[in-house]
Amino acid sequence: MPRKRVWLLHLGLEPYGPALELQHALVDWRQREIIGDVLLLLEHPPVITLGRRGDEAHILASPELLQREGIEVRRVERGGDVTYHGPGQLVGYPILHLPSYDLGASDYMHLLEEVIARTLADYGLVTHRREGIIGVWVGNNKIAALGVRIKRGVTFHGFALNVAPNMSHWSLIIPCGITDGGVTSMALELPEAPPISEVRARLARHFAELFNVDLVPSTLAALRDIALSYEQAGPSS
């Protein structure tokens, strides 16, 4: 059986709002089979997001402090509690038609965790999972968070791997509502932080291997052109 093709988009530093709108558009296009599967890799400016189970009490900073720090707050439809995104953190949003992979939600999450674990193993970092808590850990500290949504079989939201972000911003929240563990990054765990571009390339390779797909570099403009052509021609053409 030929390997599936997944479009790979590097978005660079992308504000959270436009990135979320893009995910919604891609999910719609994928559900209507206008496009194939997509993997978005990017970074965000500072933002705190609250998932469906998010408790605002887990945001410890006042609105005034968040404003001074330039940190946006958003409630979103992914699973999980509260987390932080910022520059130096590698974020991945897979837009996948999950039934095509014969994966359930828990198997999908486990596979994403394994992608991150293998990426970190490339740098000699030993990771583990905690029973009943989604994510990837180094010792007692969480190095990657995951939170997804599946809508009519198509995934969005995804994972965030701490490469070299501003770690002081985690003191402003109780990450994922977990009080018996800390947060860490590759920069803290290694003698020197690797370039995020290098980590991104390694992670993409492990994603392709574990999901058994070929990642095909593309651009947002190319996908929009496909969708526009489809809309102009009509689905029956």
N, C-alpha and C positions, 0 to 999 in steps of 0.2 A: 504494500500500500504506500503510495507517495506521501511524503511528509506535507503537512499543511503549511501554507504560507501565512505569515503574520507580518503585517506592516509595522515597521519600527520607526517611531518618531521621537527625535530629540528636541524638546521644546525650550531648553535652557531655563532661565529664571522667569517663571510665569506666575502672575498673580492668581490667587486661589479662585476667585470668582470666575474669570474667563476660562480657567482650566476646568472648572465644574460644568460650565455651560458647554464646553467642547465635549466633555464626556457624555453629557445628555444627548448631544447631536450624534455622536458616534454610536451610542447605544441604539438610538432610533434607526440610524442607517443600517446597523448590523441586524437589528430585528427584522427589518424589511429586506434584508439580503442585498442591499445596495453595495455594501462593501464587505470585505472579509474581516477577520480578526485584527486587532491593533494592540500594540504595546506602546504606551506613552511613558517616556522617561524624562524627568524634569526636576527642578528645584522650585520652591516657593519663597517669596518674601515672608517675613515673620507673620504667622497666623496661628491662632488656637482654634481647633475645631472640636465640637461636641457631637458625638454620634447619637444614635437613637436612644441609648441608655445613658447619655451624658448627664451628669449632675453639675449644675452651675456652682455648687458649693466646692467643687474640685478645682475651680479657678480661684487661686489664693490672692491674686493681685487686684487692686482696685481698678475701676475703669480709667481713672486719671493716670495711674502708673502705666497701664497698658497703652494708653494714648501717648505718653511720653516716650515709651519704648518703641512706638510705631508698630504695635502688634494688633492685628485685626482679630475679631472673634466671630466665628460662624457656627451655626447649628446646621448639621448636614444629615443625610439619610443613610450613611453607612452604619454598620454595626459598631459596637464598642462605646467607650466613654470619652474622656477628654484627651487630646494629644496636641502636640506642638509641631509645626513645620517651620523651617527657616533655611536660609542659604547654608550650603555645606551639608545638607541632608539630601540623599538621593531618594526621590519618590518615583514609584512605578504604579501606573494605572493600566492594568490589562483589560481590554474590551474583548472578551472571548465568549463565543457561543458554547457554553459549558456542556450541553448534551453531545456536541460533536467530539468531545474528549472522553466521553463515558465517565465523567467525574461528578460526584456529589459535592455539596458545599464543603463538607469537612475534609474530603480528600483534596479538593482544590486548595484550601487554606494550608494543609500540610505540605503540599507541593510548593507553594510560595515560600513557606518557611524553609524548605529544603534548598530552594534556589539561593536564599540569603545565607544559609549555613554553609553551603559549598563555596559561595563567594568569599566569605570570611575565612574559610579554611585555606583558601589560596594564600592568605597572609599569615597563616600559622595560628589563627585564633580558634580556640576550642569553644564551641557553643552548645547550648542545650535548650530544651523546651521545658516549660513548667506545666504540670498537670492542671488542666482546666483553665489555663490562661494562654491565650493566643499571643505569639510573639517569639522572638529569638533573644536568648540571654547569654551573657558572658559572666560567669560567676553568679552573683546576686543582682546583677545590673542588666537592664533591658537595653539592647542595642538596636533592635528593629521592632516596629509596631505594625500591625496589620488590622485592617478593617474594610470589609467589602459589602457590596450590595449586589443582589442578583435580581434582575428584572426580566421576566419572560425568557429566562434561560441565558441572558447575557449579563456578564459581570461588569462592574465598574467600581470605582475607588480601588484600594489596593494596599500597598506597603510603603514604609518609609524607613530607610537605613541611615543611621547616623554615621556620617563619614567625619566631618569636621565642622559641625554647627556651633553656634553660640550656646554652650551648655548652661550658662547662667539663666537662660530663659525657662529652663525646666523647673527652676525653683518657684516659678509663678503659678504652677499647677500641681495637682496630684496626678501624675501621668497614668492614664487608663484607670484611675481610681484605686491604684495599687499602693498600699502604704508600707508593705514589707519588702520593698526592693527599690533600687535606685535606677538611674539611667546612665548609660555610658556611650562612648563613640569610638570609632576606629582611631581617631587622633589620641584619645586617652589610653587606649589599650596597646598601641604600637609605638615604637621609638620615634616614628615620624608619620604624619598623616599622608596617605597616598593621594595622588591627584584624583579628584572625583571622576574625571573622564576615564581614567584607568579602571576604577571600580565599576563604573557604568558598563564598560566593555566586557569586563569579566562576568558581571551579573547577567548581561544579555546572552553571553555564551552559555551559561548554566541554565538560563531560562529555556533557550532553544533545545538543549540536551534533554532536560527533564520533561518538557512538554512535547518533545519530539516534533519540533517545527523548524522551518527555515525562516529566520528573521530577514525581512527585505526592507532596507532603508527607504523611507518615503518622506513626503512633506505634507503638511496640513493643506497646502494649496492643491496638491495632487488629489487628495481625498475629497476636497470640496469640489474640484472639477468633476470627479466621478459622480458625486451626488447631484451636482447641477445638471450634468448630461442625462442622468436617469430621470430627473424631474421634468426636463424639457422634452425628452423622448416619450415618457410615459412608461409604466411598468409592463405594458403589453407589447411594446415594440421590440 
